[in-house]
Amino acid sequence: MKSEQEDSFQYLFSLIKSRRAIRSFSDRPIKDSDIHDIVEAAIWAPSASNMNARYFIVVRNRERITKIKAFSPGMFSNPSAMIVLCTDKNKAYEVGGELGVERASLMDIAVSTQNILLASWAKGIGTCPLASFNAQAISKILGLPEHIFPDLIVTMGYPSELPETPRRPDVEEVMFLEQFGRKETQG
Ligand SMILES: Cc1cc2nc3c(=O)[nH]c(=O)nc-3n(C[C@H](O)[C@H](O)[C@H](O)COP(=O)(O)O)c2cc1C
């Protein structure tokens, strides 16, 4: 009989593996409570020194989405919502100094992003992270203060099309043992 742990791993792994970057959405709106749950999942991602220098701007207004899209060459869809993940640069510097503001804060955004993608997928909501946008223009559209920087946008909606699964490397291609290039632990 399979253990409970094995079941949870299989469930989590199936979510991780079946999630795709969705670039085609239906008009079906996302419930407020679902957005709330998804942002809560993002908050519970790890945070360097527990600095929590992240803000999540939820955009659902059609006109505002259209404006953001005009400054986002990487956006190929018409999402019903988006979350703009932002870093409070002052807080990141106060807590973590140069390392906090230059590196750790972006990692904080990345781990929160994965929680958003998986929590959404678990609810049947498709997402696509995107880094290709004009940060200055997006800051202006969202009224961000000077010290709040938009690092990443996640577009969201119910998928109207599922893309093909892109290739990932096999574990054997990218996993080494003890030292780069080594496939054996001996020696
Ligand atoms: C940091 C980051 C930035 C990305 N930027 C874009 C983007 O600007 N536009 C886009 O369509 N997809 C973007 N993607 C999605 C990737 O293209 C996608 O994850 C990749 O092709 C693998 O597909 P999959 O997520 O379906 O496995 C981005 C993903 C990441 C992690």
The ligand as an SDF file (V2000), in Angstrom:
LIG
                    3D

 31 33  0  0  0  0  0  0  0  0999 V2000
   11.4470   34.5060  -15.3430 C   0  0  0  0  0  0  0  0  0  0  0  0
   10.5350   34.0950  -16.4720 C   0  0  0  0  0  0  0  0  0  0  0  0
   10.1910   35.0100  -17.4460 C   0  0  0  0  0  0  0  0  0  0  0  0
    9.3200   34.6590  -18.4660 C   0  0  0  0  0  0  0  0  0  0  0  0
    8.9430   35.6080  -19.3720 N   0  0  0  0  0  0  0  0  0  0  0  0
    8.0230   35.2880  -20.3060 C   0  0  0  0  0  0  0  0  0  0  0  0
    7.5460   36.2970  -21.2020 C   0  0  0  0  0  0  0  0  0  0  0  0
    7.9580   37.4650  -21.1600 O   0  0  0  0  0  0  0  0  0  0  0  0
    6.5970   35.9380  -22.0950 N   0  0  0  0  0  0  0  0  0  0  0  0
    6.1070   34.6410  -22.1670 C   0  0  0  0  0  0  0  0  0  0  0  0
    5.2360   34.3770  -23.0020 O   0  0  0  0  0  0  0  0  0  0  0  0
    6.5540   33.6670  -21.3430 N   0  0  0  0  0  0  0  0  0  0  0  0
    7.4830   33.9630  -20.4170 C   0  0  0  0  0  0  0  0  0  0  0  0
    7.9010   32.9920  -19.5370 N   0  0  0  0  0  0  0  0  0  0  0  0
    7.3690   31.6240  -19.6350 C   0  0  0  0  0  0  0  0  0  0  0  0
    8.3820   30.6520  -20.2650 C   0  0  0  0  0  0  0  0  0  0  0  0
    8.5260   30.9520  -21.6480 O   0  0  0  0  0  0  0  0  0  0  0  0
    7.9060   29.2000  -20.0630 C   0  0  0  0  0  0  0  0  0  0  0  0
    7.8940   28.9360  -18.6750 O   0  0  0  0  0  0  0  0  0  0  0  0
    8.8300   28.2040  -20.7790 C   0  0  0  0  0  0  0  0  0  0  0  0
    8.7010   28.3170  -22.1650 O   0  0  0  0  0  0  0  0  0  0  0  0
    8.5540   26.7550  -20.3880 C   0  0  0  0  0  0  0  0  0  0  0  0
    7.1900   26.4500  -20.6180 O   0  0  0  0  0  0  0  0  0  0  0  0
    6.2830   25.8470  -19.4380 P   0  0  0  0  0  0  0  0  0  0  0  0
    6.2380   26.8890  -18.3460 O   0  0  0  0  0  0  0  0  0  0  0  0
    4.9320   25.6190  -20.0700 O   0  0  0  0  0  0  0  0  0  0  0  0
    6.9090   24.5790  -18.9690 O   0  0  0  0  0  0  0  0  0  0  0  0
    8.7970   33.3330  -18.5320 C   0  0  0  0  0  0  0  0  0  0  0  0
    9.1560   32.4110  -17.5310 C   0  0  0  0  0  0  0  0  0  0  0  0
   10.0060   32.7840  -16.5180 C   0  0  0  0  0  0  0  0  0  0  0  0
   10.3580   31.7710  -15.4460 C   0  0  0  0  0  0  0  0  0  0  0  0
  1  2  1  0
  2  3  1  0
  2 30  2  0
  3  4  2  0
  4  5  1  0
  4 28  1  0
  5  6  2  0
  6  7  1  0
  6 13  1  0
  7  8  2  0
  7  9  1  0
  9 10  1  0
 10 11  2  0
 10 12  1  0
 12 13  2  0
 13 14  1  0
 14 15  1  0
 14 28  1  0
 15 16  1  0
 16 17  1  0
 16 18  1  0
 18 19  1  0
 18 20  1  0
 20 21  1  0
 20 22  1  0
 22 23  1  0
 23 24  1  0
 24 25  2  0
 24 26  1  0
 24 27  1  0
 28 29  2  0
 29 30  1  0
 30 31  1  0
M  END
$$$$
